[in-house]
Amino acid sequence: MQLITVGGPPACGKSSVILKTIQHLREEGRKVGVVKFDCLSSQDAELFEAAGFPVLTGISSNYCPDHFFVTNIEDCEQWGRRLGLDVLISESAGLCNRCAPHIKGFLAVCVLDNLSGVGTPRKVGPMLKTADLVVITKGDIVSQAEREVFAYRVRQVNAKARIVFVNGITGQGSWELSRLWREAPDEVPLTGGKMRFSVPTAVCSYCFGELRIGEEHQQGTVRKIRLPEPETNAG
């Protein structure tokens, strides 16, 4: 079974891209399922179910979505194997640009929105820097020059990744993307494998439900902003 991880910022079009792409894989006779990780709620499962794809939804609630992904992806893989899937797509929660939902040895995809601004690639962390494929959506709304500038900014962050433009509404470009997904590694052992980048670290009093503000209430791993030194009057 092939496992493909898909990450990206909120509302960049991840679910639409996945849906259009896996329809091509199904037409070839491949059985595809989707695991959707989210934070508070998700209606994306309804889209996949309506299209006839098996889908599993995981809600992290007040737990870090990256930690939730790492501690549950093995169970999700077993779920996919029980269903006899050929391809399992793992869609991460589109929340923090620091997220890193990619695993060594498995195809890693990052989805970005061309309308988010040319500075976006520099703001997105390891889920872009460690990706094998970068899918850029909504490129039909901007000019050719804007598409080229955005792609150039992506290459500045990740020069090795292949870039594909996909329209999540019409499906344009999804067939080409499905060809790349078709060649994803399979039968790579997940248990004992490694993430491509460490997940965010935070073990502090607020992680355990603290609501009060003040240094006396801050314990554990606490990082402070660096302030400039106060000016002194020489006179």
C-alpha positions in Angstrom: 0.0 0.0 0.0 1.3 3.5 -0.9 1.1 6.2 1.8 1.1 9.8 0.6 1.2 12.7 3.1 -0.4 16.0 2.0 0.1 19.2 4.0 -0.6 22.9 3.5 -2.0 26.1 5.1 -5.7 26.5 5.7 -8.1 26.9 2.8 -5.3 26.3 0.2 -7.4 23.6 -1.6 -5.9 20.4 -0.2 -9.1 18.4 -0.1 -10.2 19.6 -3.6 -6.8 18.7 -5.1 -6.9 15.2 -3.4 -10.4 14.5 -4.6 -9.7 15.4 -8.2 -6.4 13.4 -8.2 -7.6 10.2 -6.6 -10.5 10.0 -9.0 -7.9 9.4 -11.8 -6.3 6.7 -9.7 -9.7 5.0 -9.1 -10.4 5.0 -12.9 -7.3 2.8 -13.2 -8.7 0.3 -10.8 -6.8 1.4 -7.8 -8.5 1.4 -4.4 -7.9 4.7 -2.6 -8.8 5.9 0.9 -8.2 9.1 2.8 -7.4 10.0 6.4 -8.3 13.6 7.3 -6.6 15.0 10.3 -8.1 18.2 11.7 -8.2 20.3 14.8 -11.8 21.2 15.9 -14.1 19.9 13.2 -14.1 18.8 9.6 -16.7 18.5 6.8 -14.2 17.3 4.2 -15.1 13.7 4.9 -18.5 14.3 3.4 -16.9 15.2 0.1 -14.9 12.0 -0.1 -17.8 9.9 1.1 -20.1 11.4 -1.5 -17.6 10.5 -4.2 -17.4 6.9 -2.9 -14.1 6.9 -1.2 -13.5 5.4 2.3 -12.5 8.1 4.7 -11.3 8.3 8.3 -11.4 11.5 10.3 -9.2 12.3 13.3 -9.9 15.4 15.4 -7.0 16.5 17.6 -9.1 18.9 19.7 -6.8 20.6 22.3 -3.9 18.3 21.4 -1.2 19.5 19.0 -2.2 18.2 15.5 1.3 17.2 14.6 1.7 15.1 17.7 -1.8 13.7 17.0 -0.7 12.7 13.5 2.5 11.0 14.6 0.8 9.0 17.4 -2.1 7.8 15.1 -0.6 7.3 11.6 0.3 3.7 12.4 -3.3 2.9 13.3 -4.5 4.7 10.1 -2.1 2.6 8.0 -3.6 -0.6 9.6 -7.1 0.7 8.8 -6.1 1.1 5.2 -4.6 -2.4 5.0 -7.7 -3.9 6.5 -9.7 -2.3 3.7 -7.3 -3.6 1.1 -6.4 -0.1 -0.1 -3.8 0.4 -2.8 -3.2 4.0 -1.9 -3.8 5.8 1.4 -3.8 9.6 1.4 -3.1 11.4 4.7 -4.3 15.0 4.7 -2.9 17.1 7.6 -4.7 19.8 9.5 -4.1 23.1 7.7 -3.1 25.2 10.7 0.5 26.0 11.7 3.1 26.7 9.1 5.6 25.0 11.4 3.8 21.7 11.0 5.8 18.8 9.5 3.4 16.0 8.5 6.0 14.2 6.3 7.7 10.8 6.8 11.0 9.7 5.3 10.6 7.2 2.5 7.0 8.2 1.7 5.9 10.7 -0.9 5.4 14.1 0.6 3.2 16.7 -0.9 2.7 20.4 0.0 -0.2 22.4 -1.3 0.1 26.2 -1.5 -2.4 28.9 -2.6 -1.2 31.3 -5.4 -3.4 34.0 -3.9 -1.7 33.9 -0.5 1.0 36.2 -1.6 4.5 35.9 -3.0 6.0 36.0 0.6 4.1 32.9 1.7 6.7 30.3 0.7 9.3 31.9 3.0 6.7 31.7 5.9 6.0 28.0 5.4 8.3 25.8 7.3 9.3 22.1 7.0 6.1 20.9 5.3 7.3 22.9 2.3 11.1 22.6 2.7 11.0 18.7 3.0 8.3 18.1 0.4 8.9 16.0 -2.8 6.0 17.7 -4.7 4.6 21.2 -4.4 1.1 21.7 -5.7 0.1 25.3 -6.4 -3.6 26.0 -6.6 -5.7 29.0 -7.8 -3.1 29.9 -10.5 -5.9 30.5 -13.0 -6.9 33.6 -11.1 -3.6 35.3 -11.3 -1.4 36.3 -14.3 1.3 34.2 -15.8 3.9 36.6 -14.4 2.5 36.1 -10.9 2.5 32.3 -11.3 6.1 32.4 -12.3 7.1 34.7 -9.4 5.3 32.5 -6.9 6.9 29.3 -8.3 10.3 31.0 -8.2 9.8 31.8 -4.5 8.9 28.2 -3.9 12.1 27.1 -5.5 14.1 29.4 -3.3 12.8 27.5 -0.3 12.8 24.0 -1.9 14.9 23.7 -5.0 14.5 19.9 -5.3 10.8 19.6 -5.2 8.7 19.2 -8.4 6.1 21.9 -8.9 2.7 21.2 -10.3 -0.2 23.7 -10.9 -3.6 22.2 -10.2 -7.1 23.7 -10.4 -9.1 22.2 -7.6 -12.4 23.2 -9.2 -12.0 22.1 -12.8 -9.4 19.4 -12.1 -6.9 20.8 -14.6 -3.5 19.5 -13.8 -4.8 16.7 -11.6 -4.1 14.0 -14.2 -0.5 15.0 -14.3 -0.4 14.9 -10.5 -2.0 11.5 -10.4 0.9 10.2 -12.6 3.4 11.3 -10.0 1.3 9.9 -7.2 1.1 6.6 -9.0 4.9 6.3 -8.8 4.9 6.9 -5.0 7.0 4.3 -3.0 5.1 1.4 -1.6 5.8 -1.3 1.0 8.1 1.1 3.0 7.9 0.1 6.6 6.2 2.8 8.7 6.9 1.4 12.2 10.4 2.3 13.1 10.6 5.0 10.4 11.3 8.6 11.0 9.7 12.0 10.5 11.4 14.3 8.0 11.5 17.0 10.6 10.8 17.3 14.3 7.3 18.3 15.4 6.7 21.5 17.4 7.9 21.4 21.0 5.8 22.9 23.9 5.5 21.4 27.3 4.5 24.3 29.5 1.8 25.1 32.1 -0.6 26.3 29.3 -0.3 22.9 27.7 -1.9 21.5 30.8 -4.8 23.9 31.0 -3.4 27.0 32.7 -5.3 30.2 31.8 -3.7 32.8 34.0 -1.2 35.3 32.6 2.0 36.1 34.4 5.5 34.7 34.9 4.5 33.0 38.2 2.1 30.8 36.2 4.6 29.9 33.5 6.4 26.6 34.0 8.1 24.1 31.8 9.4 25.0 28.3 8.9 28.8 28.0 10.4 30.9 25.2 10.6 34.7 25.6 10.8 37.3 22.9 14.1 39.1 22.7 13.7 42.8 23.6 16.2 45.6 22.7 18.3 46.9 25.6 16.9 50.0 27.2 18.6 53.2 26.1 20.7 55.0 28.8 21.3 58.7 29.0 25.0 59.4 28.9 24.4 62.9 30.5 
